[in-house]
Amino acid sequence: MAPRSIEPVPLEDVLKLNKFFRDQRAPRFGHDFLQYYSFKKDFVNLNNGSFGALPKIVTEACNELTIWQEENTDYYYRIGFIPPLIGVRELVAKLVGAADVDEIVMVANTSTGMGLVLRNFLWNSGDIIVRCNTTYGTVYKTIQYIHDTTPGVEISQFELLFPTTRQAVLEGWKNHIDNVKRNAPQGSKIVAVVDSIVANPGAAMPWKEMVKICKDAGVWAIVDGAHSVGQETLDLSASGADFFVSSAHKWLNAKRGCAFLWIPKKSRDIMITSIPTSASYVSPGPDRPETNIISQFQYNGTIDYTPYLSIHYALQWREWVGGEAAIHDYCNKLAREGGRLLANNMATEVMDPDGEFTLAMVNVVLPFPKDFSATYDASVSTALTNKLLSQNIYAVTFWHRQLWWTRVSAQIWNELSDFEVLGNALVSICGEIVIEHQNANIPPESKARSFNSYLEHPFPGAVAYDTNDGAGSLRPVTATTVVPVGYHTHLASIRP
């Protein structure tokens, strides 16, 4: 009897509508949604912006996708994953306003996508990369790497200091871009990295206007949209940007790590290779297919495609809870109201009182004495992280413009009372840290002079708290004797 060939699994059987979405009705936004997530009991999660959160129904779907992958791995990796992956790319293209499915490829996270784009430019002496002081750490350092390894490539940094106004940002950006263009060597290329939403502070930028300023000046514009998809409506075809990268595991409820890279057809010639370079790579030239870069991203080494395929279920989830507009509206309103409540509880202030830069993240000054905040100290960041986590609550904390801040994410499971809980915790925590810091006798040479100096030289400029195995009081240790410190080590400040 002749052996039977493996019959392909129909796409509708792989990416099927879960009956959960037909049989159950979504509750009102707020704490009623906690039951649909896997949070530890009583954990107050106000940090969706860093890592996102996976609804239980999406987790279950991912588990089924993993089982399907394991049933016949040769079928899965040679045939099976391709149709649903293309289907997900089609969904993303529609969601973000791409002109065509072949403008969308999937990557693990925004740092990966931004690094891919920056490394695909053919850099020459005299070229200039524009970044901001608030550019996300991995992207900031990728630009530094290119500068360090390509003689003659220069970096021009735009200083973005909050509080500010959108008008001031645009005026400053235009002046900076025009000045860079005016002084650039003849024939050099200028590439600007633009944040759609800055990570720290969590601020929604006038990025479309910033892109237009770049394009009017003949400058390439790469948009770091890590926080955008799921937090704001996108129309990428109308944006004018040359590239756009966004993480679907942050605000779109997909499994980590999952992001998309938008490569409009006008920019396709820049993208020569995926990283790692795929076996389907074709050298640039007349024989290279127009969509070769798309083929390269489809398979360039064995990975788990489950996070990418999870977008299908994440979008079903978001439609079930009320749709994109309803989610955006609730989170935006809660962020604004919650920020005001938090500032009132801590007797401090909101960074963006008029809401010009606020979508679903809000920044509030921490209740430290001003002289305590004036100089950056990595040990303070570590202590904030450890103490928040020990109280079963978390929101990002960061140092900006000689002040310590918290960046609070508002999601559909949150209510105003969560901001009140956070405020009470931070008042207590900040008071403890001031006393501990005063009693720690930390050597001056172990302190960073500023956050930038810590970023440039984290090892000699970092101080962490050693819990001394829980015995006695906290004691400072320098980063040259690295020890685990609760949830983080001495690098607690370098985080999303």
C-alpha positions in Angstrom: 0.0 0.0 0.0 1.5 3.3 -1.0 2.1 5.7 1.8 -0.3 8.6 2.1 1.0 12.1 1.8 0.5 14.5 4.7 -2.7 16.5 4.1 -2.3 20.2 4.8 -4.2 21.6 7.8 -6.9 24.0 6.5 -6.1 27.6 7.5 -9.6 28.0 9.0 -8.7 25.1 11.4 -5.5 26.8 12.5 -6.8 30.3 13.0 -10.4 29.6 13.9 -12.8 31.9 15.9 -12.8 30.7 19.5 -16.3 30.0 20.7 -15.5 32.0 23.8 -16.0 35.1 21.8 -19.4 33.9 20.6 -20.7 32.5 23.9 -19.6 35.2 26.4 -20.3 38.9 26.7 -17.5 41.3 27.7 -17.9 43.1 31.0 -17.4 46.8 31.5 -13.8 48.1 31.5 -12.1 48.0 34.9 -11.5 45.4 37.6 -14.1 43.1 36.1 -11.5 42.3 33.4 -8.9 41.1 35.9 -10.4 37.6 35.8 -9.5 37.3 32.1 -5.7 37.8 32.9 -3.3 35.6 34.7 -2.1 38.2 37.2 -1.0 37.0 40.7 -3.7 37.6 43.3 -3.8 41.3 44.3 -1.0 42.3 41.9 -1.7 45.9 40.8 -0.3 46.1 37.3 0.2 49.7 36.2 3.1 48.8 33.7 1.5 47.5 30.6 3.9 49.7 28.6 7.0 47.6 29.3 5.9 44.1 28.5 2.2 44.0 27.8 -0.1 41.4 29.3 -1.6 38.3 27.6 -5.3 37.6 28.1 -6.0 34.0 29.2 -7.9 33.2 26.1 -4.9 34.2 24.0 -2.6 32.2 26.2 -4.8 29.1 25.6 -4.7 29.7 21.8 -0.9 30.0 22.0 -0.8 26.7 23.8 -2.9 25.1 21.0 -0.6 26.5 18.4 2.4 25.1 20.2 0.8 21.6 20.3 0.1 21.9 16.6 3.8 22.8 16.0 4.9 19.8 18.0 2.6 17.3 16.3 4.7 17.3 13.1 7.6 19.7 13.2 8.7 19.1 9.7 5.3 19.8 8.3 5.0 22.9 10.5 8.3 24.4 9.6 8.3 23.5 5.9 4.7 24.2 5.1 2.3 24.7 8.0 3.3 28.1 9.5 3.4 30.0 6.2 -0.3 30.5 5.4 -1.3 31.7 8.9 1.8 33.9 9.0 0.8 35.6 5.8 -2.7 35.8 7.2 -1.4 37.7 10.2 0.6 40.0 8.1 -2.6 40.8 6.1 -4.4 41.6 9.4 -1.6 43.9 10.5 -1.4 45.6 7.2 -5.1 46.4 7.4 -4.9 47.5 11.0 -2.1 49.9 10.5 -3.0 51.3 7.1 -0.2 49.7 5.0 -0.8 49.7 1.3 0.0 46.0 0.8 0.7 42.8 2.9 4.2 42.8 1.4 5.0 46.0 3.2 4.7 44.1 6.6 7.2 41.7 8.0 7.3 40.3 11.5 10.2 40.7 14.0 10.7 39.8 17.6 10.5 43.3 19.1 11.0 46.9 18.2 14.7 46.9 19.2 15.3 44.1 16.7 13.3 46.0 14.0 15.1 49.3 14.5 18.5 47.6 14.6 17.6 45.8 11.3 16.8 49.0 9.5 19.8 51.0 10.9 22.2 48.2 10.0 20.9 47.9 6.4 21.8 51.4 5.5 25.1 51.5 3.6 26.9 54.0 5.8 29.7 56.2 4.5 32.0 58.8 6.0 30.1 62.1 6.3 26.7 60.5 6.9 24.8 61.7 9.9 22.3 59.9 12.3 20.0 62.1 14.3 18.8 60.7 17.6 17.3 62.3 20.8 18.5 62.2 24.4 15.2 60.2 25.0 15.8 57.6 22.2 15.3 54.2 23.7 18.5 52.6 25.1 19.0 49.8 22.6 18.3 52.1 19.7 20.5 54.8 21.2 23.4 52.3 21.5 22.8 50.8 18.0 23.4 54.3 16.7 26.5 54.5 18.9 27.7 51.2 17.5 27.4 52.4 13.9 29.3 55.5 14.8 32.0 53.5 16.5 32.5 51.0 13.7 32.1 53.2 10.6 34.7 55.9 10.3 33.2 59.3 9.6 29.6 58.6 10.5 28.5 61.3 12.9 25.7 61.5 15.5 23.6 64.7 16.0 21.6 64.7 19.2 18.3 66.6 19.7 17.6 67.4 23.3 14.0 66.7 24.3 13.2 68.0 27.8 9.8 67.7 29.5 7.6 69.5 30.5 7.3 71.2 27.1 4.7 71.8 24.4 4.1 70.2 21.0 4.7 73.6 19.3 8.1 73.9 21.1 9.0 70.4 20.1 8.2 71.0 16.5 10.0 74.3 16.4 13.1 72.9 18.0 13.0 69.8 15.8 12.7 71.9 12.6 15.6 74.1 13.7 17.7 71.1 14.5 17.0 69.2 11.2 17.5 72.4 9.1 20.8 73.0 10.9 22.1 69.4 10.4 21.1 69.6 6.7 22.8 73.0 6.2 26.1 71.8 7.7 26.1 68.3 6.3 28.9 67.4 3.8 27.7 67.5 0.1 26.2 64.2 -0.9 25.9 62.7 2.6 22.8 61.0 3.8 21.0 62.0 7.0 18.9 59.5 8.9 16.7 60.6 11.8 15.2 58.3 14.4 11.8 59.6 15.5 9.8 58.2 18.4 6.0 58.1 17.9 5.6 57.6 21.7 8.7 58.2 23.8 9.3 55.3 26.3 10.6 57.4 29.2 8.9 59.8 29.7 5.8 58.1 28.3 4.9 60.9 25.9 3.0 60.7 22.6 4.9 62.9 20.1 3.8 64.9 17.1 5.6 62.3 15.1 3.8 62.8 11.8 4.7 66.4 11.8 8.3 65.6 12.7 8.4 63.1 9.8 7.2 65.8 7.5 9.9 68.1 8.6 12.4 65.4 7.8 11.0 64.7 4.4 10.9 68.3 3.5 14.6 68.5 4.3 15.5 65.4 2.4 16.1 63.4 5.5 15.3 59.7 6.0 12.8 59.1 8.9 12.8 55.9 10.8 9.9 55.8 13.4 10.3 53.9 16.6 6.7 53.1 17.2 7.2 50.6 20.0 4.2 51.8 22.0 1.9 52.8 19.1 0.0 49.9 17.8 -2.9 49.3 20.2 -2.5 52.7 21.8 -3.2 55.0 18.8 -4.8 54.8 15.4 -2.2 54.4 12.6 -2.4 55.2 8.9 1.2 54.4 7.8 0.7 54.9 4.1 -0.2 58.5 4.8 2.5 59.1 7.4 5.4 59.8 5.0 7.8 57.8 7.1 10.4 55.6 5.5 10.2 52.8 8.1 8.0 52.1 11.1 8.4 49.5 13.8 6.0 48.6 16.6 5.7 45.9 19.3 2.4 44.0 19.2 3.1 42.4 22.6 2.9 45.8 24.4 -0.5 47.3 23.7 -2.0 44.9 21.2 -2.2 41.9 23.6 -0.1 39.5 21.4 2.4 37.1 22.9 6.0 38.2 23.6 8.0 38.8 21.6 6.1 40.0 18.6 6.5 43.2 16.5 6.0 44.3 12.9 8.3 46.2 10.6 6.7 48.4 8.0 8.8 48.6 4.8 7.0 50.8 2.3 7.9 50.0 -1.3 9.7 53.3 -1.7 12.2 52.1 1.0 12.6 48.5 -0.1 15.9 49.0 -1.8 17.5 49.9 1.6 16.6 46.6 3.1 19.2 44.2 1.6 19.2 41.5 4.2 17.3 40.1 7.2 19.4 39.3 10.3 20.4 36.5 10.3 20.7 36.6 6.5 18.3 34.1 5.1 19.2 31.2 2.7 16.7 32.9 0.3 18.9 36.0 0.1 19.6 37.3 -3.4 22.3 39.8 -4.1 21.2 43.3 -5.2 20.9 43.7 -8.9 18.5 43.1 -11.8 18.0 39.4 -10.9 16.8 40.1 -7.4 13.0 39.7 -7.0 11.2 42.8 -5.8 9.9 40.9 -2.8 13.2 39.1 -1.9 13.4 40.9 1.5 9.9 39.6 2.3 11.0 36.1 1.5 14.0 36.5 3.7 11.9 37.5 6.7 9.6 34.6 6.2 12.3 32.1 7.3 15.8 32.9 8.3 16.4 30.3 11.0 14.3 28.2 13.4 12.1 30.3 15.7 8.8 29.9 17.4 6.2 31.5 15.2 3.5 31.3 17.9 4.0 34.9 19.1 3.4 36.2 15.5 0.4 34.0 15.0 -1.1 35.1 18.3 -2.0 38.4 16.7 -4.9 36.7 15.1 -6.4 35.9 18.5 -5.3 39.2 20.1 -7.3 41.0 17.5 -10.3 38.8 18.2 -9.9 39.6 21.8 -9.8 43.3 21.2 -12.9 43.2 19.0 -14.7 41.3 21.7 -13.9 43.7 24.5 -15.2 46.7 22.5 -12.8 47.5 19.6 -9.9 49.8 19.2 -11.7 53.1 19.6 -13.3 52.1 22.9 -10.0 50.7 24.3 -8.1 53.9 23.3 -10.8 56.2 24.8 -11.0 54.3 28.1 -7.2 54.1 28.6 -6.7 57.8 27.6 -9.4 59.0 30.0 -8.1 56.9 32.8 -4.5 57.9 32.3 -5.4 61.6 32.5 -7.7 61.3 35.5 -5.4 58.8 37.2 -2.4 61.1 36.8 -4.2 63.9 38.4 -5.3 61.7 41.3 -1.8 60.3 41.8 -0.2 63.8 41.7 -2.7 65.0 44.3 -2.1 61.9 46.6 1.7 62.5 46.4 1.5 66.3 46.6 3.5 66.6 43.3 2.6 67.3 39.7 1.8 65.8 36.4 4.3 66.3 33.6 1.7 67.0 31.0 -1.3 68.7 32.7 -3.0 69.7 29.5 -2.7 66.2 28.0 -0.9 67.2 24.9 1.4 64.2 25.1 -0.9 61.8 26.9 -2.5 58.7 25.4 -2.4 55.6 27.8 0.7 56.6 29.8 1.0 59.4 32.3 4.1 60.8 34.1 4.0 62.1 37.6 6.8 63.5 39.8 7.8 61.3 42.8 7.6 62.8 46.3 11.4 63.1 46.9 12.9 66.3 48.3 14.2 68.4 45.3 17.8 68.3 46.6 17.6 64.5 46.8 16.5 64.3 43.1 19.0 66.8 41.8 21.7 64.2 41.1 21.1 60.9 39.5 21.9 57.8 41.6 21.4 54.3 40.3 20.8 52.9 43.7 17.6 55.0 44.0 16.3 53.3 40.8 17.1 49.9 42.1 15.5 50.6 45.4 12.3 51.9 43.8 12.0 48.7 41.6 12.6 46.3 44.5 10.3 48.1 46.9 7.4 48.4 44.5 7.7 44.7 43.5 7.8 43.7 47.2 4.4 45.4 47.6 2.9 43.5 44.7 2.6 46.6 42.5 4.5 48.1 39.7 4.8 51.2 37.6 8.0 52.4 35.8 10.2 55.0 37.6 12.8 57.1 35.9 15.0 60.2 36.3 14.5 63.2 33.9 15.5 66.8 34.2 16.7 66.5 37.8 13.5 64.9 39.0 12.4 61.3 39.7 9.1 60.4 38.0 6.8 57.5 37.7 5.3 56.4 34.3 2.0 54.8 34.8 0.2 52.8 32.2 -3.6 52.6 32.1 -5.2 49.5 30.7 -8.7 48.1 30.5 -8.3 46.1 33.8 -7.3 49.3 35.7 -9.5 51.7 37.7 -8.8 55.0 39.5 -8.4 53.1 42.8 -5.2 51.5 41.4 -3.7 55.0 41.1 -4.6 55.7 44.7 -2.9 52.4 45.8 0.2 53.3 43.8 0.3 56.8 45.3 0.1 55.5 48.9 2.9 53.0 48.2 5.2 55.5 46.6 4.8 58.1 49.4 5.9 55.4 51.8 8.6 54.0 49.6 10.2 57.3 48.8 10.3 58.2 52.4 12.1 55.0 53.2 14.6 55.5 50.4 15.6 58.9 51.6 16.3 57.6 55.1 18.2 54.5 53.8 20.2 56.6 51.4 21.2 59.0 54.0 22.4 56.2 56.3 24.1 54.1 53.6 27.4 56.1 53.4 27.7 55.3 49.7 31.2 56.3 48.4 31.0 59.2 46.0 33.1 57.4 43.4 30.4 54.8 43.2 27.8 57.3 42.2 26.9 58.3 38.6 27.1 62.0 38.1 24.0 61.9 35.9 21.8 59.3 34.2 23.7 59.9 30.9 27.0 59.0 32.7 25.4 55.9 34.1 24.2 55.0 30.6 27.6 55.5 29.1 29.5 53.7 31.9 27.1 51.6 33.9 29.6 49.4 35.7 31.8 52.0 37.5 28.8 54.3 37.9 26.3 52.0 39.4 25.3 51.2 43.0 22.8 48.6 44.0 21.4 47.5 47.3 22.5 44.1 48.7 19.7 42.7 50.8 22.3 40.8 52.8 20.3 37.7 52.4 17.4 39.3 54.2 19.5 39.7 57.4 19.7 43.2 58.8 19.5 46.4 56.9 20.3 47.0 53.2 23.9 47.7 52.4 25.3 49.4 49.2 27.5 47.5 46.9 29.3 48.7 43.8 28.6 47.2 40.4 32.1 45.8 40.3 30.8 43.2 42.8 27.6 42.4 41.0 25.0 40.6 43.1 21.3 39.8 42.4 19.2 42.5 44.0 15.6 41.3 44.2 14.0 41.3 40.8 16.8 43.3 39.1 20.6 43.6 39.5 22.6 46.8 39.2 21.2 47.4 35.7 17.7 48.1 37.1 17.7 51.5 35.4 18.1 50.2 31.9 14.7 48.8 31.3 11.6 49.5 29.2 
